[in-house]
Amino acid sequence: MSNSDSMSSHHQIARNMSVTIIVPQARNKGLGEKGALTNPVYHCRWNSNEPQDSVQVVRASVKDVRTGESVELDYVKQEKVGSGTFGTVYQAQLVEHNEVVAIKEVLQDNRYKNRELAILRTLDHPNVCVLRYYFYRHQADEKATKGPKKSGDKTSKTYLNLVMEYMPETLYSVSRLHAKSKQRQPMPPAIIKLYMYQLFRALAYTHTLGICHRDIKPQNLLLDPRTGVLKLCDFGSAKPLDPRESNVAYICSRYYRAPELIFGATTYTTAVDIWSAGCVMGELVSSRPLFPGTSSIDQLVEIIKVLGTPTKQQIAKMNPNYATQKLPQIEAKSLSKVFDSSTSHEALDLMARLLEYDPSKRITAIEAMVHPFFDELRSSPTLTSANASLASSPSASSADPSSSKASTPKTPLPNQHNTQDVQDTYVTPHDPPYPWPALFDFSKEELMIRPDLNSKLLPHHWDQHC
């Protein structure tokens, strides 16, 4: 594309976005043939009566995950919404359709094997965050370019950019709203059921593919409070488990780390995700972390305070190679004494089945989905009929939350940047009879996970709506 063609294209884009092109910046590095700018960045300003900072429309050559084709993508990077050891997440707006997306940028480091892209390209599920595009960005390494060059010095860094659907909240941010509210109201049981059910559905799907997430925590569970949809994200630590291969034990955020990992196991199963899910559920029920250890050893102590000291047999099941050390002998507590007296028997029973020392005795994700704790989601005629209408709609499994037919709550979720709102207000996603998200639009693959459980998995009223 020539420089003039590129400018014309960006002016058309600007009209679509209600922005005005100012000038291509001179800092763009390099000129192609006949003076064409390479990888141009255009500065724009929003056409608005209110003063706005200029914005940059960035053009990138990306791979479309759905079609496999290479396309040009124009976007405006808006703000940083998260960061971690291995990457940074930005909110951005795609120019062509004014669609908001999340872009996760990850430094490619040869010392670490990054499986996230390969895993995300294989996933297609309504409760897993959708990867739309990906591209690589190269940036000069200032440290490597300064001073005398040595043999083997690298002069640039490579970043993998994952363009994903955008979700406005996380389970962590929503749960914190409860903890910070004046009444310190716990999350309503119906909402806990809604979110935990979708988490187990995501895990049942990924575990069937042999993929272990290895970092289940509230921060990695994205939410759209307008629709009640939950999606699992951040597969940076995920790995397809092979029983013939060893794995790192130092994995998963501490509060949610399974005890076999603390005991140093390098051959483990997807049951480590199930333990983490149990910790997440306990946190939602109590409005505080269930096992808030300050170190790996302290984490084990926090677990023992609740579950008691594991037996030699349980330790052998977690890690047969563990060199036995003397542990403090503590009796297990009844979970009914750990949680508020209003916690249902079904909730306590499910958490007990999730938080087993012996990984082989933990309930699986699909078994958790048919647990009586979730019967309310299946038995309510209002919710079932609403879900049936959603499931029959072409938009039922759409990645775009705005396309869902779930209703908008009467009061919007408070703006997280408004501290007074955060302290004073919290709105649950829905009050029946408003529709909730599609929970039972199972694919054929999902119904093949445990066919013997399908009669419990599907609502009794489901047949008449299919």
C-alpha positions in Angstrom: 0.0 0.0 0.0 1.4 3.4 -0.9 1.7 6.2 1.6 -1.2 8.1 0.0 -3.4 5.0 -0.1 -2.6 4.4 3.5 -3.6 7.9 4.5 -6.8 7.6 2.5 -7.6 4.3 4.3 -7.0 5.9 7.7 -9.2 8.9 6.9 -12.0 6.5 6.1 -11.3 4.7 9.3 -11.3 8.0 11.1 -14.8 8.8 9.8 -16.1 5.5 11.0 -14.6 6.2 14.5 -15.6 9.9 14.7 -11.9 10.9 15.0 -9.8 13.2 13.0 -6.4 12.3 11.6 -3.7 14.8 12.6 -0.4 13.6 11.0 1.7 10.5 10.7 4.4 10.8 13.3 8.0 11.3 12.2 9.1 8.8 14.7 7.9 5.9 12.6 11.1 4.0 11.9 12.2 3.4 8.3 10.9 4.4 4.9 9.9 1.8 2.3 10.2 2.3 -1.4 8.9 5.6 -2.8 8.8 7.0 0.7 6.0 4.7 2.0 6.0 4.5 5.8 6.4 1.0 7.3 4.2 0.0 10.1 2.6 3.5 10.3 1.1 4.9 13.5 -1.4 7.8 13.0 -2.3 10.3 15.7 -5.9 11.2 15.8 -8.3 13.2 18.0 -11.9 12.3 18.9 -14.6 14.5 17.3 -16.2 15.7 20.4 -17.1 18.9 22.1 -15.1 17.9 25.2 -11.3 18.1 25.0 -9.7 14.8 24.4 -6.1 13.6 24.3 -4.9 12.5 20.8 -5.2 8.8 20.2 -3.0 6.5 18.1 -4.5 4.3 15.4 -2.1 1.4 15.1 -2.1 -0.9 12.1 -0.9 -4.5 12.6 -0.6 -7.5 10.3 -2.4 -10.2 12.2 -3.6 -13.8 11.8 -7.3 -14.3 12.0 -7.8 -17.4 14.2 -11.2 -18.3 12.8 -10.2 -18.2 9.1 -6.5 -18.7 9.3 -6.0 -15.7 7.0 -3.5 -12.8 7.4 -5.3 -9.5 7.6 -4.6 -5.9 8.5 -6.1 -4.8 11.8 -6.4 -1.2 12.9 -6.9 -0.5 16.6 -6.6 2.1 19.3 -4.9 1.1 22.5 -7.0 2.7 25.3 -5.7 1.7 28.7 -3.8 -1.0 30.7 -6.2 -3.2 32.5 -3.8 -5.8 34.0 -0.2 -6.9 34.3 1.7 -9.9 35.6 5.1 -11.6 35.5 4.9 -12.6 31.9 2.6 -10.1 30.2 0.4 -7.0 30.1 -3.2 -6.7 29.1 -4.6 -3.6 27.4 -8.1 -2.6 26.5 -8.3 -1.6 22.9 -10.9 -0.6 20.3 -10.9 -2.1 16.9 -11.5 0.7 14.4 -13.6 -1.0 11.7 -16.5 -2.0 14.0 -15.8 0.1 17.1 -15.5 -3.2 19.0 -13.7 -3.3 22.3 -11.2 -6.1 22.8 -8.4 -7.1 25.2 -4.9 -7.4 23.9 -2.5 -9.5 26.0 1.2 -8.8 25.2 3.7 -11.4 26.3 7.4 -11.2 26.0 8.8 -14.2 24.2 11.5 -15.6 26.4 13.5 -18.7 25.2 13.9 -19.8 28.8 10.2 -20.5 29.1 8.0 -22.5 26.9 4.9 -20.5 26.0 2.0 -22.9 25.2 -0.7 -20.3 25.4 -1.2 -19.5 21.7 -1.2 -23.2 20.7 -3.8 -24.0 23.4 -6.1 -21.1 22.8 -6.2 -21.9 19.1 -7.7 -25.3 19.9 -10.4 -24.0 22.4 -14.0 -23.2 21.4 -16.4 -23.0 24.4 -18.9 -20.4 25.7 -17.1 -20.3 29.0 -13.6 -19.9 27.7 -12.3 -16.5 26.6 -12.2 -16.4 22.8 -8.9 -15.7 20.9 -9.7 -13.5 17.8 -6.4 -12.6 16.3 -2.7 -12.8 17.1 0.5 -11.1 15.9 4.1 -10.5 16.9 5.7 -7.1 17.7 9.4 -6.5 17.6 11.0 -3.8 19.7 14.6 -2.7 19.9 16.3 -3.8 23.1 17.9 -0.5 24.4 20.2 -2.4 26.8 21.5 -4.5 24.0 22.1 -1.6 21.7 24.0 0.5 24.2 27.7 0.1 24.6 30.1 -2.2 22.7 28.3 -5.2 21.1 29.3 -8.7 22.2 29.0 -11.9 20.3 25.5 -13.3 20.7 23.9 -10.0 21.8 20.2 -9.6 20.8 19.2 -6.2 19.6 15.4 -6.7 19.7 12.7 -8.2 21.8 9.7 -10.1 20.4 6.3 -9.8 21.9 3.3 -12.1 21.2 0.0 -10.1 21.1 -3.2 -12.0 21.7 -6.3 -10.2 20.6 -9.2 -11.5 22.7 -12.8 -10.7 23.5 -13.2 -8.1 26.2 -15.0 -8.7 29.5 -15.5 -5.7 31.8 -15.0 -7.4 35.2 -13.3 -10.3 37.0 -14.7 -12.5 39.7 -12.1 -11.0 42.0 -13.3 -7.4 41.4 -16.9 -8.3 41.8 -16.3 -10.3 45.0 -14.3 -7.3 46.4 -17.3 -5.1 45.9 -19.1 -7.3 48.4 -16.3 -7.2 50.9 -16.0 -3.4 50.6 -19.7 -2.6 50.8 -21.0 -1.0 53.9 -23.2 -4.0 54.8 -20.4 -6.4 53.9 -23.0 -8.5 52.2 -21.8 -11.9 51.0 -22.4 -12.9 47.4 -25.9 -14.3 47.1 -26.0 -18.1 46.9 -27.8 -18.0 43.6 -25.0 -15.9 42.0 -22.3 -18.2 43.5 -24.1 -21.1 41.8 -24.3 -19.2 38.5 -20.6 -18.4 38.5 -19.3 -21.7 39.9 -21.4 -23.8 37.5 -19.9 -21.9 34.5 -16.4 -22.4 35.9 -16.9 -26.2 36.2 -18.4 -26.3 32.7 -15.2 -24.6 31.4 -13.0 -27.1 33.4 -15.0 -30.1 32.2 -14.3 -29.0 28.6 -10.6 -28.3 29.0 -9.9 -31.3 31.2 -11.5 -33.6 28.6 -9.0 -32.2 26.1 -6.2 -33.1 28.6 -5.5 -29.4 29.3 -4.7 -28.4 32.9 -5.1 -24.6 33.5 -2.8 -24.6 36.6 -3.8 -21.1 37.7 -7.4 -21.1 38.6 -8.2 -18.0 40.7 -10.8 -15.2 40.8 -8.5 -12.9 38.8 -8.5 -15.3 35.9 -12.3 -15.6 35.8 -13.8 -12.9 33.6 -17.4 -11.6 34.0 -19.9 -9.6 32.2 -22.2 -8.5 35.1 -24.9 -7.4 32.6 -25.4 -10.9 31.3 -24.0 -13.1 34.2 -21.5 -14.8 31.8 -18.3 -16.1 33.2 -15.3 -17.0 31.1 -12.0 -18.7 31.9 -8.9 -16.8 30.7 -5.1 -16.6 31.0 -3.8 -19.9 29.8 -0.2 -18.8 30.3 0.5 -21.5 32.8 -1.7 -24.1 31.1 -0.3 -27.4 29.8 -1.6 -30.5 28.2 -0.7 -33.1 30.8 1.1 -36.3 29.7 1.5 -39.0 32.4 4.9 -39.9 30.9 6.2 -36.3 31.4 7.2 -34.5 34.6 5.8 -31.1 35.4 6.9 -28.2 37.5 5.5 -28.2 41.1 6.0 -24.5 41.7 2.9 -23.5 39.8 -0.5 -21.8 40.5 -1.1 -18.8 42.7 -0.4 -19.6 46.4 -3.9 -19.3 47.9 -5.3 -21.7 45.3 -2.3 -24.1 45.1 -3.2 -27.8 45.6 -1.5 -29.6 48.4 0.2 -32.1 46.1 2.0 -29.1 44.5 3.1 -27.9 47.9 4.4 -31.4 48.6 6.5 -31.1 45.4 4.7 -33.5 43.1 5.9 -33.4 39.5 3.4 -36.0 38.2 -0.1 -34.7 38.9 -3.5 -34.5 37.2 -6.1 -31.9 36.3 -7.3 -32.5 39.9 -5.1 -29.5 40.8 -7.6 -27.3 39.0 -10.4 -28.9 41.0 -8.7 -28.0 44.3 -8.3 -24.4 43.1 -12.0 -24.3 42.2 -12.8 -25.4 45.7 -10.7 -22.6 47.1 -12.5 -20.1 44.8 -15.9 -21.3 45.9 -14.9 -21.1 49.6 -13.8 -17.5 49.0 -17.1 -16.5 47.4 -19.0 -18.1 50.3 -17.0 -16.5 53.0 -15.9 -13.2 51.3 -12.3 -13.9 52.1 -9.5 -16.3 51.0 -10.0 -19.8 52.4 -6.3 -20.6 52.8 -4.4 -17.2 53.0 -0.8 -18.5 53.4 2.1 -16.1 53.4 4.6 -18.7 52.0 4.5 -22.2 50.7 5.0 -23.7 54.1 2.5 -21.3 55.7 0.0 -22.3 52.9 0.2 -25.9 54.0 -0.3 -24.8 57.6 -3.4 -22.9 56.6 -4.8 -26.0 54.9 -4.0 -28.2 57.8 -5.8 -25.8 60.2 -9.0 -26.6 58.3 -8.6 -30.1 56.9 -6.4 -31.5 59.6 -3.0 -33.2 59.2 -2.9 -35.5 56.2 -2.2 -39.1 56.9 0.8 -41.0 55.5 -1.5 -42.6 53.0 -2.8 -39.3 51.8 0.7 -37.9 51.5 1.7 -40.9 49.4 -1.2 -40.3 47.1 -0.2 -36.6 46.7 3.5 -37.3 46.2 4.9 -40.9 46.7 8.4 -39.4 46.5 7.9 -37.0 49.4 10.5 -37.4 52.1 8.2 -37.7 55.2 8.7 -34.9 57.7 7.0 -34.5 61.0 3.9 -32.4 60.6 1.9 -30.8 63.4 -1.0 -33.1 64.4 -4.2 -31.2 64.1 -7.7 -32.5 64.0 -9.9 -31.6 61.0 -12.6 -29.0 61.4 -16.1 -29.5 60.2 -16.7 -27.1 57.3 -20.0 -26.1 59.0 -17.7 -24.4 61.7 -15.5 -22.8 59.1 -18.3 -21.1 57.2 -21.3 -19.1 58.3 -24.3 -21.0 59.7 -26.4 -19.8 56.8 -24.2 -21.9 54.3 -26.3 -24.6 52.9 -25.6 -28.3 53.4 -25.2 -28.7 49.6 -22.6 -26.0 49.5 -20.6 -27.6 52.3 -20.8 -31.0 50.8 -19.6 -29.8 47.4 -16.6 -28.0 48.9 -15.7 -31.1 51.0 -15.7 -33.1 47.8 -13.5 -30.5 46.0 -11.0 -30.1 48.9 -9.8 -33.7 49.3 -6.2 -34.3 50.1 -6.2 -37.4 47.8 -6.4 -36.1 44.3 -8.1 -39.3 43.1 -10.9 -38.7 45.5 -11.7 -35.2 44.4 -14.9 -34.8 42.5 -14.4 -34.1 38.7 -15.7 -31.0 37.0 -18.5 -32.8 35.2 -19.5 -34.5 38.5 -19.5 -31.2 40.2 -22.0 -29.8 37.6 -24.6 -32.5 38.6 -24.1 -31.9 42.3 -27.3 -31.0 44.2 -25.8 -27.6 44.9 -26.7 -26.6 41.3 -30.2 -28.1 41.3 -31.7 -24.7 41.6 -30.3 -23.7 38.2 -31.9 -26.8 36.6 -35.2 -26.8 38.5 -36.4 -23.2 38.1 -38.9 -23.1 35.2 -38.2 -19.3 34.7 -34.5 -19.8 34.3 -34.8 -23.0 32.3 -37.3 -21.5 29.8 -35.1 -18.4 29.5 -32.0 -20.6 28.9 -34.0 -22.7 26.3 -34.9 -19.6 24.4 -31.2 -18.4 24.5 -29.9 -21.9 23.4 -32.2 -21.9 20.4 -31.0 -18.5 19.3 -28.0 -18.2 16.9 -26.4 -15.8 19.3 -26.5 -18.3 22.3 -22.9 -19.2 21.9 -21.7 -15.9 20.6 -18.4 -14.6 22.0 -19.8 -11.1 22.0 -21.6 -10.5 25.3 -23.6 -7.7 23.8 -25.3 -10.2 21.5 -26.8 -12.1 24.4 -30.5 -11.8 25.1 -29.9 -11.6 28.8 -31.4 -8.5 30.3 -29.6 -5.5 31.7 -29.9 -5.1 35.5 -32.2 -2.3 36.7 -29.1 -0.5 38.1 -25.8 -0.5 36.3 -22.7 -2.0 38.0 -20.9 0.8 39.8 -17.9 2.3 38.1 -14.8 0.8 39.7 -13.0 4.2 39.4 -15.7 5.7 41.6 -14.7 4.8 45.1 -17.9 6.0 46.7 -19.9 3.7 44.3 -17.7 0.8 45.2 -18.3 1.3 48.9 -22.0 2.0 48.7 -23.4 -0.1 45.9 -23.4 -3.5 44.5 -25.7 -5.0 41.9 -26.1 -8.7 41.2 -26.3 -9.6 37.6 -30.0 -10.5 37.5 -33.2 -10.8 39.6 -35.5 -13.5 38.3 -37.6 -13.6 36.2 -34.9 -11.9 34.0 -33.1 -14.3 31.7 -29.7 -15.6 32.8 -27.1 -16.8 30.4 -27.4 -20.1 28.5 -26.2 -22.8 30.9 -27.4 -26.0 29.1 -26.5 -25.4 25.4 -24.2 -28.4 25.5 -22.2 -29.4 22.5 -22.1 -33.1 21.4 -18.6 -33.2 22.7 -19.7 -32.1 26.2 -22.5 -34.6 26.3 -20.0 -37.3 25.5 -17.8 -36.6 28.6 -20.0 -38.7 30.9 -23.1 -39.9 29.1 -24.2 -41.7 32.2 -24.6 -38.3 33.9 -26.6 -36.6 31.1 -30.0 -37.3 32.7 -28.8 -35.3 35.7 -27.0 -32.7 33.6 -30.0 -31.6 31.6 -33.0 -29.9 33.3 -36.2 -32.0 33.5 -38.0 -29.3 31.4 -35.3 -29.3 28.7 -36.8 -31.7 26.2 -40.0 -29.7 25.6 -37.9 -26.7 24.6 -35.5 -28.4 22.2 
